[in-house]
Amino acid sequence: MVAFGKKLKDRQIQEWQGYYINYKLMKKKVKQYGNQIKAGALDRRHVLKDFSRMLDNQIERIVLFLLEQQGVLASRISELNKQQDSLQEQPDISKITELREAYRDVGRDLLKLLFFVEINAIGLRKILKKFDKRFGYKFTDYYVKTRANHPYSQLQQVFKHVGLGAVVGAISRNLADLQDRQGSYLSIYDQPSLPLQDSVVDSMKAAVDRLSNSTNFLNFLAQHALIMQEEFPTPVEEQVDDQRYHFMSLLLNLANTFLYMVNTYIIVPTADNYSMSLGAAATVCGIVIGAMAVAQIFSSVYFSAWSNRSYFRPLVFSSIALFVGNVMYALAYDLNSIPVLLIGRLCCGLGSARAVNRRYISDCVPLRIRMQASAGFVSASALGMACGPALAGLLQTNFKIYKLTFNQDTLPGWLMAFAWLIYLIWLWISFREPANETEVNNGPQESNSVENDALEKGVTQPLLLKAEENQHDGENDQEYDGSEEAPEESRKPANSIAEAYRLLTPSVKVQLLIYFMLKYAMEILLSESSVVTSYYFGWSTGTVAIFLACLGLTVLPINVVVGSYISNMFEDRQILLASEIMVFLGILGSFHVVISYSVPQYVISGLIMFVAAEVLEGVNLSLLSRVMSSRLSRGTYNGGLLSTEAGTIARVIADVTITLAGYLGQSTLLNVTLLPSLLICVASIVATCYTYNSLY
């Protein structure tokens, strides 16, 4: 992994080099403090005072340069405004064009300044984190609180960037005014009509959004799609070509995400009844539900690879596979065949195109709206997860047309087959394949195909995972002295699952274990809910459907709370450990011990487990993005694929566990299936404590 110090040096604008935060010097100073304290040459109070003074000096140099550059930009805008005023009396088309280009030049220079501020903000956060970790202090909290609210605070210039916002506004307003004026004087034969949005304005707004803390919840929500982007911003416009973006195509990808999640969970309330009607045990529902996840293990790989070349063809294949799979699922009732039922679910799993949906957003959606599109992906997943069981609860009818039976068991299959047929027609008519990029990538820029199903929920932490700190400090942030270049191999994607696995650090393996644990626990809760509630409480299919739908509806509200409030109050690793403990308590409370098992016990413990797992998934993916090797952020075998496989394998094992436990009888099913969940949860808590104690 390339050291942060080298990346910081490489990203600096050469003519401004003397004004950046001196990260290398400050890192050496932190190390020097540690050695002097051990030797007894310094006390801690002196260290805090000296380091605070050094930080103040660094920030002051940055801010004074920032103010100087803002003044230069303001002067240039003022001169251009005078020229614009003179053109109101004597309009000249050529001068209007020149003036507009001059404003755009100012905008490009402003982008460099925004880039300068963001790099320094990242460097400041990194060195504060390193200091806290080295000495075990909460120095960051103290420093930010005392400096941020002081009337003479210079830190606000770095993090609030009020003056820069005013410059952005001035450039945007004047460009818009000139655009309107130019449209009034130019004939359509002289020059095509200019778009309402200007690319420079879009770039400035995107840069300000990156710098701003005003979109905390949207960032948190979008991060559940695990689409990682570069730790540093870029000083030039590197946006996705707008010609590759097509709104209807994006909408079709989100619709595919929604329908797939509905398809996954619409059978959960009725799978046990369907199994029994075909002569199998109720607990065979575990295999029926899990068959889709089994196929998904393979489909994630080939869809991830297929999306390197096309988006339209894999979506067509996905729709056809899901249509055929649902028809087979519905026909299994009249054919009285468990194999047909399972093959139908396997076909549905082979149509899982979530890797394509996620990849389209990563590659084809412009940066300025990518975060919103990512959050839309997550929301579509959560909504689909809630709608699936709710729809199953509404399909309580029984009739025949010719020899085909339509009842609560088969209607989910027929309904989803019809939905995928309509979707396929819509896709064929409306989808536009993005223009191929001239450069052939062996490993795509970004193809994180993590399966955040809504119980694999796409909900919970940039689709925009903004990985400010791609590797944890200390382990990978080696000092850079400029003597050697980073090896080319550090930027190459992994070429196989085995190679990708070898790139995993211990902290990444812990995050994947946590992901495995939460998916396993969630699948146990959901897949066996119809069998358990029927045995203990005599719940009908409709009641089970309402219960599961209510669980699904908690996804977005919970993440509003976590993304907007809790994540701002506590560190991610604190939320991670607390969530794991709550999952543990939820599992523990679900056991049937001596006393009679009650509805409140089941519902409350299940809700605690589900909500805690929602929070845990989001924070886990956020941390995962920070410790994942940059080589795993691209290519077919990326970190997202590894996470997908971990979560999908967990679901498969959980569903197999339910079926195997069924042979011991329904009276023991609950405790037997909860015991592995409890053990894996304990293991993940121990691993988390050990790993993060050693890192922090």
N, C-alpha and C positions, 0 to 999 in steps of 0.2 A: 504494500500500500504506500502510495506517495505521501511523504510527510506533509503535515499541514504547513510548516514553515516554508517548504519549497513551493507548495501551491500558492501560498500568499505572495511569495516573491515573484513567481511566474505571472500572476494575474495583475500585478501592479502596472499602472500607466507610467512609462519610463520617465517622462518629464516631471512627474509629481513624486518621484521615489522618496525624496527626503521628508515628505509630509505624512507618510503612512505610519501606523502604529508599529513600533519596533518590537515585533513579536519575539524575534530571536533573542534580543537583549533581555527582555523581560522574563523569558523562559529560563535563561541562564541565571538571572537574578533570583528566581524562585528556587532553583536548585542550590544556589549559593547560600540562600537563607537557611535551607534545610541542613546543609553541612555545618554552618556556623552555630545553629541552635544545638545540634548534636554535640558539637565541641564545647558548648557553653560560652561561646564568644558573644552571643547575642541573646537578649530576652525577647519574648514574643511581642510585647508591647512596642518595642523598637521596630520590629519587623513590620507590624501593622502600620505604624506611622510612616516608615520609610517607603513601603510599597504604595500606600495611599498617595504620598507626595509624587512618586514616580508616575502613577496612573494619571494624577491631575495634570502633570506636565505633558504627558503624551496626548491627553484629550485636548488640552489647551492648544497645542500645536496643530492638531487636526482641525479644531473648530476655527481658529484664526485663518487658516488657509481656506477653509470652507466659506467663511464670510467674505474673504477677499475675492474668491471666485464667483460667489453670488453677486458681489458688487460689479464685477466685470460683465457678467451676463445681464444684470439689470441695466447697465449703461448701454450695452448693445441693443437691448430691447427698446430703451428710451429713444435712441437714435433712429431705429426702424419705425417707431411710432410717429416721429416727426415726418419721415418720408411718407408714411401712410396718410397722414393728415393732408399733406400737399397734394396727394393723388385724388382726394375727394373733390377738389376744385377742377383739376385737369386730369381726368382718368387716362392712363396709358397702359394698354394691354401688356406690352412687353415689360414695362416697369413693375406692373402688378405681379407678373410671373417671377421676375427677379426678386421682388420683395418677399414673396411667399417662400422662395428657396432660401433666402437669407434667414427668415424665421426658422425654417427647418434646420439650418446649420446651427442656430442657437440651441434648438431642441436636441440635436445630436451631442453638442457639447454638454448640455445639461444631463444627458444620459450618462456621460462619463463621470460627471460629478455625483450622480446618484449611485453609480457603481463604486465610486471612491468611498462614499459614506457607508455603503453596505459592507464592503470588505473590512473596513475599520470596525464596524459594529460586530461582525463575526469574530474578528481577532480579539476584540475586547471581551466578548463572552467566553471565548476559549481560554484566555489567560486567567480570567476570574475563576472559571471552573477548575483550571489546573491548580490554582492557589488553594482553593477550598479543599480539593482532593489531597493535596500534599500535606496540609497542616490540620485538616479536620475542622476548619472553621466554617462559619456562615458569613464569611467576609463579603461575599457577593451581595447578600441581603442588606448588610450594613452600608456598604458603599453606595449601592443604588438608591436606597432610601434617603441617605443623608445628602446625596448630590442631586437627585432628581427633582426634589421639591424646594430646593434652596433658591431664593430670588436671583442669585448670581450663577445659577447652575449652567455649566457648559455641557453637561451630559445630555441635557434636553435637546441641544442642537444635533446631537448624534442620533438620538432615538425618536425625537418628535419631528424634526425636519420641517418646521413651520415655514421658514423662509423659502425653502425649495418648493414647497407646495404653491406658494404665491407665484414663483417663476413659471411653474408648470401651467398654472391658470392663465397667466399673461400670454404665454406662447399659444396655448390652445385657443383662447378667445380670438386673438389676432389672426391666426390661421383660418379659423372658421369664418371670420369677417371677410378676409381676402378671398376665400373660396366662393362665398356667396356673390361677392362683387365680380369675381372673374366670370362666374357663370352668367352674369347679367350682360357682359360685354362680348363674350366669345360666342361665335356661331358653332353649332354642333358639327358643321363641316370643317371648322378650323381645328377643333380639339374635342375629343370625347368628354362627356360630362364627368367631372371628378367625383369620386365617392365622398359621401358625407364624412366618413372617418379618414383621418390622415395616419399613415403608418408610423410617423414619428410621434404623433400624439398617443397612438395606441401603445407604442414602446414606453413612453414616459409614464403612462398610467399603469402599465404592467410593472414597471420598476418601482413606482411608488407603492403599489399594492404589496410587493415583496417586502418593502421596507416598513410597511405599516403593521401595527398590531391590532387593527380594527376588525380583522376578519378571523378572530380566533376560532369561533365555532365552525365556520366554513372550512378552515384549514383542518380542524380536528376531524370533521366528518369526511372530508375528502381523503384524508390519510388512510382510511380503511380500505381504499382500493389499492394501496401499496404501489403507487407509481412514483418511483424515485426520480429526482432530478439532481442536477449538479449542486454541490454544496455552495459554490460561488456563483454569483450572477455573471453575465457577460457584458462587456462594455459596448458592444456593438449589437445591432439588431440581428438576432438569430431566431426570429419567430418562424413558426410553421407557415409555409406559403399558403395564403388564403385560397389559392386555387385548389388545394388539397382538401379544404374544409367544405363540407356540405351539410347544412343544418338538418335536412331530412334524413341523411345517412346517419348522423349522430342520433337522431330521434329513433331510428330503426334499431341501432345498437342498444339503446336504453330499453326499448320495447322488448328486445330479445332477452335482456337481463331480467326484466320484470316477469315475462312469461315463463322463463326457465325456473325462476324461484317459485312461482305459483305451481308449476308442474312438479317440482320437487316435494312440496308439502301438502298438495291437495289430497293425496292418498293416505296421509298419516292417520286421520280419524277413522278410516274405513278399512285399512289394510288387514286388520285382524279378522273382521267379519268376512272379507273377501276370501282370505285363506281358509277359513272354516267352511265356507260354502263350496270350496273345491276339494274338501275332504282332508285338509291339513290342519295341524294344530294352530291355535291363535298366535302362538309365538313365532310362527314362520313369517309373520309380518316383518320381523327383523331382517330376514333375507330379502323379502320383497322390497322393502324400503332401501336396504343397503345395496341392492343390485345396481341401482343407478350410480351410486358412489364407486362401485367396483369398476364400471366402465369409464368413469370419470378419471380414474388414475391414468388410463391410457390416452383418453381424448385430450387431456390437458397438454400432453407432450406434442401430439401431432397437430393440434390447433395452434399451439405456440409456434411451431415450425412453419405451418401453412400460412400464418399471418405475415411471414416475412415477404411473401410474394403476392398475396391477394387478401382482400377483406370480403368481397362479394361472394366468391365461390364457397369459402367455408361457411358463411352464413346461410347460403342456399342448402348446402349439405346438412347443416345443423337442423334447419327447418324440416327437411325431408325425413331425416332420422327420427326426429321427435314426433312428426306426424305418424310415421309407420309404427313407432314404439307405442304410442298411445292407442292406436287402432288395435294392435295386438293385445295390449293390456285390457281393453274393453271386450274383445272377442274371446278372451280366455274363459269368461263366465259361461258362454253358450257352448264352447268347446270342452268345458270341464277339464281344463288342462293347466296345472301348475307350471310346467315348462314354458308354455306359451306366455303365461303371465310374467315369468322371470325374464324371458327373452325380450318381451316388450319393454320392461324396465331397463334392461341392458342397452337396448337401442336408444332409449331416452338419454341414458348417461353418455353414450357415444356422440350425442348431439350437443354436448355442453360446450358452447362457444364463448364462455366468459373471458377466455384468454384473448379472443378476437375483439370482444367488446372493449376490454381494457386497453388493448394495443391500439385500437382506432383512436381512442381519446388521447393516448400518449403521442401518437405519430401525426395525427391529422387535425387535431383541434388547436387553434391558435393559442399561444400562451396566455393572452389576456382573458380568455374565458375557460381555460383548461381546469382551473380549480372548481368553477361552477359545474362544469361537465362531470368532473370527478365526484363531486358531492351528489350530482344527479344520479350517477351510477350506484352510489351507496344507497341513496334514498329509494331508487327503483328496486334494489335487492330487498331492502327492509319492507317495503310495501308489498312486494310479491310474497314474501314469507308470511305476512299477516293475512293476505287475501286468500292464499291457498286453503288453509283450514276453514276459513269463513265460507268460502264457496262450497266446500264439501258439506258444511252444515246446512246449506240451502238446497242441496240436491237430494232431498228426502222424498222420492217418488218412485213408482214402480209401474211400468207398462211395457208392452211389446209391440214392435213393428215387424211384421213378417216373423222371422225366426230370431230376431235380435232383441235382447233384453236390455231395457234401460231402467236401472235402479241405482240406489246409493253407492253400489260397488262399481258399476260400469260407467255411470254418467261422468265421473271425473276424467276417464279416458276419452270418452266421446267428446266432451266439452273441450278438452285440451287439443284433441286432434283437429276439431273445427277451428280453434283459435290459431293453431300453427298453419293451417291451410290458408286462412285469411292473411296471416302474417307473410306467408310465402308469396302470395299474390302482390301484396303491398311492397314487399322487398323487391320483387322483379320489376315492378313499375317505377319505383321511386329511388332506389339506391343508386348512387353514383360512385363507381370505383375511382379512388384517388389516383392522380397522375403518378406514374412511377418515378422515383427519384433517380437521378442520373448515376448516382454512385451506388454500387451494389455492396450491401453490407453483409459480411459474413455473420456478424452478430448485430441485430438491430439495435438502434440506440437504446431502446427501452421496451422491454416486453414482459413486464411483470405480470404473470398470470396467476396471482394469488387467488385462491378460491375463498373469498370472504362471503360465503353464503350467509344468508341472513340469519340463519342460525349458522350459517356459513355466511353470515350476514355481511354483506358488503358494508354494513354500517359499522362504524365505530371508528380512526385517526386519519395533498397533494396527492380522489385519486390524487392528490399532490403531496407526496411525501417529501417534505423539504428536509433533506438530511444535512443539517448544518454541520454535524460532526460525524462523518462517515465511519470513523473508527473511534473507539474509546481512547481517551487520552492515556498517555503513559505506555500503553502496549504497542501502539502503532505510530504515535506522534513522535518519531525520532527527530533528533536535532539535525537540521540541514545546514551544512557548511559550504555548499556550493561546489564541492569537490567532485561530485559524481551525479550523473543524471539518473532519473528513474528508469528502470528497465522497461523496454517496450512491452514485455509480457504483462506488466501490471495493468495494461489497458485492454488486453485481449479477453474476450468472453470465454467462459468454460465451454469445452466441446463435448462434454458428456456429463451424465448425472454423477458418475464417480469422481470426475475432476471437480465438479461443483461442490461435492461433499467434502473433498479434501481442502477446499478453501474456507470451510467453516471454522471460525474460532470457537473456543469454549463458550463465550458469551452468546454467540449466535445459536449454538446447540441448545443452550438453556432456553432461549426464546422459542425455539422450535419445539422443545419439550413442553413448554407452557401452552403453545398453540395446539399441540397434540392433545394435551390434557383437557383443555376447555372444549375442544370439538368432541372429544370422547364423552365428556360429561353431558354436554348439550344433546348429543345424539341419543344417549341413554334416556334422558328425560323426555325427549320428544317422541322417539320411536316406540317406547313401551307405554306411553301415556294412555292409549286406548285400552290396552290389556289390563294395566294396573287399576285404572279407575273403574273399569267394568267389573273387575273381580271384587274390589274393596267397597265401592260406592254404588255400583249398578248404574253408572252414567250411560246415557245414550250417546249415539254418534254426534247428535247435535250439540250436546253439552260439552263433549270432548273438543269439538270444533270451536266452540265459543272460548273455551279455556286456552287453546293454542293460539287463537286469533288475538286474544287479549295479551298473551305473552309477546307476540310479534309486534303489537302496537306500542309496546314500551320502548322499542329500539330507538326511535328518533327522539322522543322526549328525554330519555336518559342521557343520550349523547349531547343534547342541548345543554343539560346541566353540567355534564363533565367537560364539554368543550368550552363552555362560556365561563364557568366558575371554578370547578374543582381543579382543572389543569393549570389554572393561574395561581392557585393557593398552595399546591403541593408539587413536589418533584415527581417525575414519571415513575421512578423506581419505588417511591413510597406508595403511589397509587397502585402500582403493579402488585406489591406484596400485600397491601390491604385487600385488594380484589381477590387474590388467591386465597387469603384467609376466609373471606366471605363465601367464596365458592365451596371451600372446605366445610364451613358451618352449614351451608345449604344442603350439601350432600349428607352430612351427619344428621341433620334434622329430618331427612327423608326416610331414614331407616325405620322399619317396623320392628319394634323391640317387644316388650311384654304387653304393654297396655294396648287397648284397641286403637286401630288406625283410623284417624279422623280426616275429614275433608279439609278443615283449617290447617292441620299439620302438613298435609300434602301440598296444598296450594301455596301456603306461606313459604315453606322450605324450597319448593320449586321456583317460586318467584325470586327468592333471594339468590338461588343458584343461577338463574337465567340472567337477572339484572347484573350480578357481579361478573358473570362471564362476558356480557356485552362490554362492560367497562374494561375488563381485562384484555379482551381482544384488541380494542383500540389502542390502549397503552402499549401492549405487547408489540403490535405492528409498528408503532412509532419508534420504540426502542430498537426493534429489529432493523429498521431502515438505517439507523445510526451506526450500528456495529457491523453491518453487512459489507463485505468487500466490494469495491467498485467494479470488479470483474463480474460480480453477480448481479449487476444492475442492467445488464444488456445480454443479448444473445438468447437462443432458445432455452438453454439450461440456466435460467436466472434464479435469483433469490425468490422471486414470486412463485416460480414453478416448484421450488423446494417446499415453500410454505403450503402451496396447494396440495402437494403430495402428502405432506405431514398431516394436514387436516383431513384429507379424503381417506387416507389409510386409517386414521382414528375413527372416522365414521363407519368404515367397513368393519373394523374389529368390534366396534360397539354393537353393530347390528348382528354380527355373527354371535357375539356374547349373549344377546337376548335370545336368539334361536336356540343356542346350546343350553342356556339356563332353563329354557322351557321344558326340557326333558326331565328336570327335577320337580316339575309341578308349578302351577301358578302361585301357590302359597309361598314359595321361596324365591320366586322370580325377582321381586323387588330388591331384597337384601343381597342376593347373589350378584346381580348386575351392578348394584351400587358399590360393592366392596372393591372391585378393581378401580372404579372412579376415585374412591377415597385414597387408595394406595398411590395412584399416579399423582393425585393432587398433593399428597404429603411429600412425595419425591420432588415435585416441582418447587414446592415451598423451600425445601432443604437446599435444592440446587440454586434457587434464587438467592437465598441468604448467603450461601457460600461464595457464589460468583460475585455478587455486588459488594460484599464485604471486602473481597480481595481487590476489586477494582476501585472502590471508593474509600 
